[in-house]
Amino acid sequence: MNVFEAKITDAEIRRQKKNVNTRELSDKESPVRLRFHKSRTRATWHYIDYRHGDAQWYTLGHWPEIPAKTLFEQLPALIVKLAVGERPALNDFSTVSQLLTWYRDRAKVDNSLSRKRRLNIKSSIDKHLIKCLGDLLITEITPALIDSQLIEKLQGQQYSVGTINQHFGVLKKAFKRAKTVLKIESDPLAVIEFSHFIKAKAPAKPSQLMPGDLPQLLNQIANADPAPQALTRLMLLLATRIGETRQLRWHHFDLINCRLDIPSTLTKTSEHTLPLTQTTISYLQCYKASQMSNSVYLFPSSTGRKPINETTANDWVQQVSNRQWTAHDLRKLARTSFDDLGVDWWVGERILNHAISGLDEAYIQTESTRRKLAALELWHAHIEALISDNAPKTTTRLLNNND
C-alpha cells in the first residue's frame, strides 16, 4: 500500500486524490490516517492509538463529509475521550455555524415543509442564530452560553417572547436533525428547554376581529373584487387556513355527498373532512359558474397550472381588509363565534382541525360529522341573519350572490 506522508489539509487531499499511486495519507503531526476508497471520490479517516504497544485503529468518519479542517478542530476532544476510556467519535461539524448552514440548506429542499416555513428557517438562521452563536464550537454549547449569547441578545433587541421562542425552536430542531442522521455524536440541546431561560409563556396574539365586527366584515367581503371576495368568503364560512384554502381543487369538494376532503399534504396536522352546508354548496355552484378559468384550482395562478402563491393570497386578504385584519383573524373569529353560539368545544376544535390528544380523538368519533354539520349550519344561519338585519339593500349578499 502506498502511503504518502504530509501535513494533511483539504488542499493536500485534493492533490493526492488525483494521484492513483497514493492509497493512504499519513499526517506528519498526529497519528491520523486518511485511506482512499477504490473510487477515490471518498475516503475514511482513522486514528491510531499506540499507547498500549500494539496499534489500535479507530474509524472516525468519512471524507468529504468530514473535511480535514473539521477533523483537526475536533481532534483534541477526541484524544481526551480516548484518554478516559471512551471510544472516539467525530462530528461532521465543529462549529454551530457549520451545523446551522447544513440544516438551512437541507430545509431548502425539504418538500415536507411549506414554502413559508422554509423561508422562516432561512431567515432565523441567517439573521439571528449564526450571528449570535455561529462562532461557538458545538462542544462548547451549555445553557449558560445559550442564555448569554442568544436569549439575552434577542431580548436586548426588544424581540417578543414568542419570537425568541421561535428562533430557539429552529436551533433545537437543527441539532435534533443533525443527531438523528448521525452528523453529530450527541445533542447538547436535547436537555435544554426554552422555559429554562424564560418562564413566561408567549401571550397569544389578540384577534383583530371580534363577533361584534361581523356586520362590517361582511360588507368588506361583499364589496371586494370577485377572487379576493371568494377566498375570504370560504375562509369565513369554513374556518380553513389560508394555505389550505388557496390550494383547494374542485375535486376536493363532493357536492353530491356534501363534504370537503382536504388532503394532509395541504394541512398543518392531518387530513381534514368538513361537511358542507347548503349555504356553502350554493355559493360554490355560483362561484364555479362565474369562474373565467377551466383550471382544476378554485384560485388558479395566471397560467392556471398552479394555485395562487402565498404572497398573492395574503395580498388579496389585505385588499379586502384594508390591512385591518389577517386571514388568521378570520379563523379566530369563527372559533370565538362557535363558543358564543354554544358549539361544543370538541366540535369547534374538529372544525378548525386543531391537533388534539388521542383520548379526545376517540371522543364521540361516530358523531363527529353530524355535530360538525350542525355547528356549521348554526354559524352560517347566524351570518345570514346578520346580513338580513344589517346589510344595506344595495349591498350584494355574501352568501347568495346571483351575479
N, C-alpha and C positions, 0 to 999 in steps of 0.2 A: 504494500500500500504506500503510495507516495504521500508523504506528509510535508507540508510547507510551513516552516516556522516564521512567524511575523507578528507584529502587533496587530491584532485583529480589529479592523474597523469596517464600517459598511462599504467604504470605497475599496478596501483590500478584498473583501468578499466578492464584490462585483468583478474585480480584476481576475481573481482566481477561478471564478465561476466559468470564465471563458477558456481557462487552461485545463484541458481534459486530462492532463497528467497529474494535476493536483486532486487527490482524493480527499484530503483532510487538511484543515488549517489548525496549527497549534499556536496558542498565544504565548508570546515571549515573556509576558509579565504575570501570568497566572496559569493554574492548571485547568485551563478551558480549551476544549477542542470543538471544532465545527466540522462535521462529516457530511459531505455532499451525497445526495441521493443519486441514483442512476440517471435520472432525468436531468439532474443538475439545476433544476428550477427551484428545488427546495433542499434544505439541509437540516441536520439535527445537532442541537447544542448538547455538549456533555461537560460535566465537571468531574475531575479525577481527584479522589481523596487518597493521599499517600500516608496518612497519619499512622496507620497500623501495619506498615510494612508492605502488604500487598495493595496494589492499586484497586480502589473501589470506584467504579464508574457510575455516575448518576445522570440520567437523562433529564434535561432541564426544559426542553421545548424545541420549537422548530423555527427556522429561518425560511422565508422572510417575515412570517407573522411576528417574530420577535427579532427586531434588528439588533445589531451589535451595541448601539448606544443604550438601548433599553436594558440589555443583559448586564452590561458592566455597571450601569447605575444601580442595579439591584444586587450585584454580586456580594457586596459587604454583608447585606442582610442574610443572604443565602449561607455565607460562611458561618455566621453566628448561629443560624439554625442547625447547621451540621455539628457545630461545636457542642451544642446542648443535647445532641442525640436525635434531633428531628430530621426527617428527610427533606432535603432542599427542593423547593418548587418555585417556579418562575412565573411571574405575572407577564401578560402581554404588554402591559403598560406600567410605567414607573410613576408618572405624574397624573394628577387629576385631569389636567388639560388633555392628555392623550386619551384617557378613557371617555371623557365627555365628547371629544371630537368624533371618536368612533361611534358613540351612541347617537349623536346628531346625524351623522351620515347614514347610519343604519335606519334611523327613523324616517329619513327622506324617502326611502324605497319600501317602507312597510305599508302595504296596502290595507292592513287591518286597522290602520289609523286614519281618521278623517284628515282632509287637507288642512283644516283649521288646527287640529291637534298637532300635525307635523310642523306647521308654522309656529305654533306656540312653543314647541320644544326647541326649535332652532333659535327663536328669539330669546328664550330663557337662558339657553346655554351661551350664545354669542354675546348677549348684552349684560349678563349678570354673573352666571356661575363661573365661567372661565376667568372673568375679571377678578372675582373675589377669591377663587380657590385654585385656579389653574396651575400656579407655580408650586403648589404643595405636592410632596410625594404621597402616594397612596398609603404607604406605611406610616406616614405622619398623622393621618386623619384621627382626630379624637373629638369628643363632644365639645371640649373647650375651644378647639380651633374652629369648628363649625360655628359655634356661638360668636366668637370674636371676628372671624373673617367673613362670615355670611350674614347671620341673623342681625348682629349689631349694625353692620354696614347698611343693610337694607332698611332697618328701622331708622337709621340716621338720614336716609334719603326720603323719609316720610312715606314709605310704602305701607299699605294696609296689612293687617294680619292675614287676611285671605290671600293677598298677592304673595306675601313672603312664604306662606304655606305652599302655594302652587310651585314656586321655584324650588323649595326644599323637596317637594314631591318628585319633581323632574330629576333632581340629584339622586334621590333614593332609588328611583326606577332604573336610572343609568347603572348604578352599582349592582343592583339586583340582577339586571340582564347580563352584565359582564360576568358575574359569578355563575349564573345559570349556564352560560355557554363556555365556562372554564377559561375566560380571558383573565381572570384574577383568581388567586388561590382562596382568598377569604374576603368577605364583605364587611368592612369596618362600620358601615352604616346600618347593618342588619338589626342592631340592638339600640339604635338611636331613633327616637321619635320626636316629632315637632313639639309635642307637649313638654319635652324636657327643657325647652327654651322659652316657650310662650304658653302660659296656662289658659289664657282667654281664648275662647272659640271665636272664629271669624263670624261677625254678625251677618245674618242673611241680608242681602241687598233688598231694600224695600221696593215693592212694586210701584210703578208709576201709574197703574190703573187700579181703581177700586170699583166695587159694584155700582157705586153712585155715578161713576163716569160712563156707564154703559150707553145712555142716550146720546151723549156727544160722540162717543166712539163709533156707534152705529152710523151716525151721519158722516163721520170722516170716511168710513169704509164705503158707504153708499155713493159718495161723491168722488171717489178716486177713479183713476183710469182703469180700464177693464182687467188687465192682467194683475196689477198690484191689488186691485179690489178682490179678485178671485183668490189670490194667495192668502190674504188676511182673513177673508171670509171663512175659508176652510180651517185655518188655524184657530179661529174663534169658535167655530161650530164643533170641531173635533178635539181641540186642545192638543194638537200634534206639534212637534218641534219643527222649526223652520227647515232644518236639514232633511228631515223626513218628508215634509210637505213639498218642498221644491223638486224632489226627485221622484215623486209619485208617477206611476204609469197607469194608463187607463185599465190595464188588465188586473191591477191590484184591487179594483172595485168590482164586486159581484152585485150588480143591481137587481138581479133576479132573486138571489138569496139574501140580499140586504146586508152585505158585510164588506168590510175593508180589511185586507190582509197585507200588512206592511212587513216585508222580509227582514230578517235580523241584520242583513247587510246594510240596511238604512237606519237602524235604530241604535240607541246607545246601550240598550240592555238586551232584549230578546225579541223574537218575532212577536208582532203586535196585531191582534184582531179586534176590530171595533164593529159593533152593529150599526147599520145606517138607518137613520130615521127617514120618514117620508120627506121631511124638510130638506135633508141633505140630498136625497135622491133627486128630488125635483130640481134643486139648484144645479146638481151635476149634469142633469139632462139639458138644462138651458145653457149651461156653460159650454158643454161639448158641441151643441148645435151652433153656437156663436163663434167657436174657435176657428181661426183662419188657417190652421195648420193641420196636416194629417199625421203629425208626429205621434209616437206612442206615449209621449210625456204630456202631462197636464200643463207643464210650464216649460216648453222647449226653448232652447237657445235659438239664435238667429238661423243656424243651419238646420235645426230640427233633429239633429242626430244625437244631441245630448240635452240634459235638462239645464236650466239656467244655473250659473255657478253661485257660490255662497255670497260673493260680493254683490251680484245683481239682486239676489233675493233680499239681502239686507237693505240695499238701496230702495227697493220697492216699498219695504215696510216703512222706511224713513220718509218716503214721499207721502204715504198715507197718513202717517202720524205727525207729520210736520216736525219730526225729531222730538216729539213729546214722549214717546214710549217705544219699546222694542218688541220683537217677536216673542221673547220670553215673558214679557209682561202680559201678553195675551193668555199664555198658559197659567200664569199666576192668577190672573183674573178669573179664569174658568175654575181653577181649583178653589179659590175663595168663594165663588158663587155656588159651587156644589155644596159647600158647608152651609152657606146661608139658606139654600133650598132644602136642607135636611137630607142630603145624599149621604149614605153610609160612607165612613172614612175609607174602608177597604175598597168599595166600589170606585170612589174617586181616585184612589191610587192606581187601580187597574186601568181606568180610562186614560190616565196620564202615562201608563206603562213604567211607573217607578219600580226600581228593584226592591223586592220585598223578601222577607225571610221564608224559608221552606215551610214553616208552620203556617204563616199567613197565606202562602201559595195554596196550601191544601184546604184552606177555609172555604166552605161552600163553593167549591170549584164548579160543580154542576149547575149552580145558579148564576154563574158569572155573566154569561151572555145576556140572560134575561134582565138581570139587575143593571147591567151597563146600559142596555137599551132604555130601560125605564128612566134612568138618570139623564141620559142624553135627550130623551123626549121632554122631560121636565125642563131641562136647560134651554132647549130650542123654543118651547112654548113661552118661557119667560122672556126670551129675546123678542119673539113675535109680539107679545103683549106690550113690551116697551115701545116697539116700532109703532104699533097702533095708537098708543096713548100719547107719544111724544113727537113722532116724526111729522114734519110739515106735509101737507097734501101734495106738494110738488116734488118732494124727495123720493127718489127711486127706492122701492122697498128692497131691503137687504136680502130677503130670503125668497122673494117671488118676483124676480126680475124677468119681465117678459119682453125686454127689448130685443 
